[in-house]
Structures are given as structure tokens and as C-alpha cells.
Amino acid sequence: MGEWLEATVTEKIRWNDGLFSLRFEAPLPDFKAGQFVRVGLDIEGERLARPYSLVNAPGETPHEILFNIVPEGPLSPRLARLEAGGALFVHSSVTGTMTMERTPGHRHLWLFSTGTALGPFLSMLKTDGPWQRADRIVLCHSVRRAADQVYDTVIRELLERHGKRLTFVPLVTREVVAGALHARITSALEAGDIERIAGMALRPEDAHVMLCGNSDMIESVQQWLAGRGLRRHRRREPGDVTIEKYH
Ligand SMILES: Cc1cc2nc3c(=O)[nH]c(=O)nc-3n(C[C@H](O)[C@H](O)[C@H](O)COP(=O)(O)OP(=O)(O)OC[C@H]3O[C@@H](n4cnc5c(N)ncnc54)[C@H](O)[C@@H]3O)c2cc1C
């Protein structure tokens, strides 16, 4: 269901050689923070589309996606070549279950992201939803290099607005960067570093966890969480862990 909508790029942010945000105008319907939209280009007469999470909050315009170039991928290198004024297509059915509305309320919300999967969490954190449901929120963002650390202004604004209720834990795996953990998320959990920085334990009594990004991180963190007694959340079988795999 739904239809393809024409969209116009209003701005391209080039974070580094392989990492971009595209802002675009399109008559998308209302959506929930954390959801994704199919973005497409016509290539050799065929529409090629992939899902991308919206970084903007509901009601905020222009719309925005964050993506990296997958060199062998058919769509992402072409998206990266778009400039302001360029045309793309977005599908009107914005969807996805990694939303506050689908998540049981808990005192502590733990958000773990790799790379471009920071985007949907920023969309959520800009809304009131998570702050009405949780006392404390821990946002972890793991990247390979310092140059992949994006949206620092948005994160700083969130930290200023929410004070001690928000803890941001940056992780950089392939470089030593001041202020960031030099470890993968799972290793940092195993070492107790993330709980130490957050100043609280991650436990099923008061936590809900969202995992977004690459499958390796999601699977290994899920395993670690299972050891702590946290189980996957499903609509028919409520649990503690919501996941969204990008690749
Ligand atoms: C629900 C959902 C939401 C998504 N949201 C985003 C988003 O907000 N931002 C974003 O950058 N991507 C996102 N993706 C991935 C995105 O849809 C594309 O797969 C990606 O941009 C590559 O597109 P492509 O056509 O160039 O290559 P594809 O043909 O899609 O993929 C080529 C290969 O690269 C792998 N791959 C896919 N994405 C990545 C990646 N980011 N890094 C390394 N390898 C990758 C695939 O598994 C595949 O093996 C999302 C995927 C899903 C399922």
C-alpha cells in the first residue's frame, strides 16, 4: 500500500568521504520517531529503493536521513552523489516497530547504536515520549573512527536540555579518542565500563534496551543481555530488548 512521492534534496551534509546526511522536502504522512522510510532512485529505468531511518523528529522539517556509502552497494553511492536541488523518491508508508509507542515503559532506557543507526535514536530523543517514560536514558554510539562521530551539536543540545537524565557514551573502535571508549559495545559492557559511566546497573527490573545497527553488535549484545536476564521484546511476548538490524 501507499505510493511513491517525489522528494527534493534541500541540503547534503558531508561528514567525511563516506558518510552523509541528506535533508529533503517530501509530503510524507505523520510518523513515529524511530521509524524508517524507503528511499529510491530510478536507475536504468528501474526504481531501486532501500530503507533509511528518519533522523528528524515527527513534525520537524525537512526530513533527514544519515547514511554511509557501501562501495559495492547499488544505491548508497548514488545517493551520496545527490546535491541540493536533486530529486529522489520516498515511499509514503513510513514504518518500523522500534518506537516508544511499541515499547514498555521503564525507568531506564538504554540505546545502543553502531554507525548510522544513531539517527533513529536522535529522532526519538528530540521528542517528549522517552522523557515521559524514563527517568534516565543512556545513549551509546559506536563508530570506527573519530571522523564518524556525527551530530555532535544535536547531542550537546540534548545533554544541555536534559542534564543528568541523559548519559552519552561514545565508543571509537579503531582510534584512541579523548572522551570516548576505545572498545566495541559488547567488550565495554563486559568490562563494566558502560554501567560505570552511566552510574547504574543494566538489569531487567528497570531497563528497556534498544539495539540498532549491524547484526554483529546486535547479536553479541543480545547474548550479553540474555546473561543478565533480559529477553527480546515482541508484541505478543513482552520483553526487555527491542532490535532493528540494518545489515
Ligand atoms: C530497517 C532498516 C533501516 C535502515 N536504515 C538505514 C539508515 O538509516 N542508514 C543507513 O546507512 N543504512 C540503513 N539501512 C541500510 C540501507 O537500507 C542499505 O542497505 C544501505 O544504505 C546500503 O544500500 P546499497 O543499495 O548501497 O547496498 P545493499 O544492496 O543494500 O547492501 C550491500 C551490502 O552491504 C551491506 N550493508 C548494508 N548497509 C550497510 C552499512 N551501513 N555498512 C556496511 N554494510 C552495509 C548489506 O548487508 C549487503 O551485504 C537500513 C536497513 C534496514 C533494514
The ligand as an SDF file (V2000), in Angstrom:
LIG
                    3D

 53 58  0  0  0  0  0  0  0  0999 V2000
   15.0640   -1.1650    8.6880 C   0  0  0  0  0  0  0  0  0  0  0  0
   16.3490   -0.6580    8.0530 C   0  0  0  0  0  0  0  0  0  0  0  0
   16.7200    0.6640    8.2300 C   0  0  0  0  0  0  0  0  0  0  0  0
   17.9130    1.1220    7.6860 C   0  0  0  0  0  0  0  0  0  0  0  0
   18.2930    2.4120    7.9200 N   0  0  0  0  0  0  0  0  0  0  0  0
   19.4990    2.8370    7.4830 C   0  0  0  0  0  0  0  0  0  0  0  0
   19.9620    4.1470    7.7860 C   0  0  0  0  0  0  0  0  0  0  0  0
   19.2760    4.9520    8.4400 O   0  0  0  0  0  0  0  0  0  0  0  0
   21.1840    4.4990    7.3300 N   0  0  0  0  0  0  0  0  0  0  0  0
   21.9840    3.6280    6.6090 C   0  0  0  0  0  0  0  0  0  0  0  0
   23.1180    3.9970    6.2490 O   0  0  0  0  0  0  0  0  0  0  0  0
   21.5530    2.4050    6.2790 N   0  0  0  0  0  0  0  0  0  0  0  0
   20.3360    1.9980    6.6910 C   0  0  0  0  0  0  0  0  0  0  0  0
   19.9020    0.7570    6.3420 N   0  0  0  0  0  0  0  0  0  0  0  0
   20.6790    0.0070    5.3300 C   0  0  0  0  0  0  0  0  0  0  0  0
   20.2380    0.5420    3.9400 C   0  0  0  0  0  0  0  0  0  0  0  0
   18.9000    0.1810    3.6890 O   0  0  0  0  0  0  0  0  0  0  0  0
   21.0840    0.0000    2.7710 C   0  0  0  0  0  0  0  0  0  0  0  0
   21.1850   -1.4050    2.8490 O   0  0  0  0  0  0  0  0  0  0  0  0
   22.4830    0.6040    2.7080 C   0  0  0  0  0  0  0  0  0  0  0  0
   22.4200    2.0270    2.6020 O   0  0  0  0  0  0  0  0  0  0  0  0
   23.2730    0.0800    1.5090 C   0  0  0  0  0  0  0  0  0  0  0  0
   22.4990    0.2420    0.3420 O   0  0  0  0  0  0  0  0  0  0  0  0
   23.0580   -0.2410   -1.0690 P   0  0  0  0  0  0  0  0  0  0  0  0
   21.9260   -0.3530   -2.0160 O   0  0  0  0  0  0  0  0  0  0  0  0
   24.1940    0.6450   -1.4820 O   0  0  0  0  0  0  0  0  0  0  0  0
   23.6350   -1.6840   -0.7730 O   0  0  0  0  0  0  0  0  0  0  0  0
   22.7670   -3.0250   -0.3600 P   0  0  0  0  0  0  0  0  0  0  0  0
   22.4870   -3.7900   -1.6040 O   0  0  0  0  0  0  0  0  0  0  0  0
   21.5790   -2.6400    0.4710 O   0  0  0  0  0  0  0  0  0  0  0  0
   23.8080   -3.7460    0.5300 O   0  0  0  0  0  0  0  0  0  0  0  0
   25.0430   -4.2510    0.0190 C   0  0  0  0  0  0  0  0  0  0  0  0
   25.7500   -4.9950    1.1460 C   0  0  0  0  0  0  0  0  0  0  0  0
   26.1450   -4.0720    2.1570 O   0  0  0  0  0  0  0  0  0  0  0  0
   25.6250   -4.4350    3.4380 C   0  0  0  0  0  0  0  0  0  0  0  0
   25.2860   -3.1790    4.1450 N   0  0  0  0  0  0  0  0  0  0  0  0
   24.0950   -2.5500    4.1900 C   0  0  0  0  0  0  0  0  0  0  0  0
   24.1840   -1.4100    4.8850 N   0  0  0  0  0  0  0  0  0  0  0  0
   25.4700   -1.3180    5.2820 C   0  0  0  0  0  0  0  0  0  0  0  0
   26.1890   -0.3900    6.0380 C   0  0  0  0  0  0  0  0  0  0  0  0
   25.5690    0.7120    6.5420 N   0  0  0  0  0  0  0  0  0  0  0  0
   27.5110   -0.5870    6.2500 N   0  0  0  0  0  0  0  0  0  0  0  0
   28.1390   -1.6880    5.7460 C   0  0  0  0  0  0  0  0  0  0  0  0
   27.4930   -2.6380    5.0390 N   0  0  0  0  0  0  0  0  0  0  0  0
   26.1840   -2.4540    4.8050 C   0  0  0  0  0  0  0  0  0  0  0  0
   24.4070   -5.3020    3.1260 C   0  0  0  0  0  0  0  0  0  0  0  0
   24.1500   -6.2140    4.1690 O   0  0  0  0  0  0  0  0  0  0  0  0
   24.8430   -6.0220    1.8590 C   0  0  0  0  0  0  0  0  0  0  0  0
   25.6390   -7.1350    2.1720 O   0  0  0  0  0  0  0  0  0  0  0  0
   18.7260    0.2590    6.8960 C   0  0  0  0  0  0  0  0  0  0  0  0
   18.3220   -1.0530    6.6800 C   0  0  0  0  0  0  0  0  0  0  0  0
   17.1600   -1.5210    7.2640 C   0  0  0  0  0  0  0  0  0  0  0  0
   16.7490   -2.9570    7.0380 C   0  0  0  0  0  0  0  0  0  0  0  0
  1  2  1  0
  2  3  1  0
  2 52  2  0
  3  4  2  0
  4  5  1  0
  4 50  1  0
  5  6  2  0
  6  7  1  0
  6 13  1  0
  7  8  2  0
  7  9  1  0
  9 10  1  0
 10 11  2  0
 10 12  1  0
 12 13  2  0
 13 14  1  0
 14 15  1  0
 14 50  1  0
 15 16  1  0
 16 17  1  0
 16 18  1  0
 18 19  1  0
 18 20  1  0
 20 21  1  0
 20 22  1  0
 22 23  1  0
 23 24  1  0
 24 25  2  0
 24 26  1  0
 24 27  1  0
 27 28  1  0
 28 29  2  0
 28 30  1  0
 28 31  1  0
 31 32  1  0
 32 33  1  0
 33 34  1  0
 33 48  1  0
 34 35  1  0
 35 36  1  0
 35 46  1  0
 36 37  1  0
 36 45  1  0
 37 38  2  0
 38 39  1  0
 39 40  1  0
 39 45  2  0
 40 41  1  0
 40 42  2  0
 42 43  1  0
 43 44  2  0
 44 45  1  0
 46 47  1  0
 46 48  1  0
 48 49  1  0
 50 51  2  0
 51 52  1  0
 52 53  1  0
M  END
$$$$
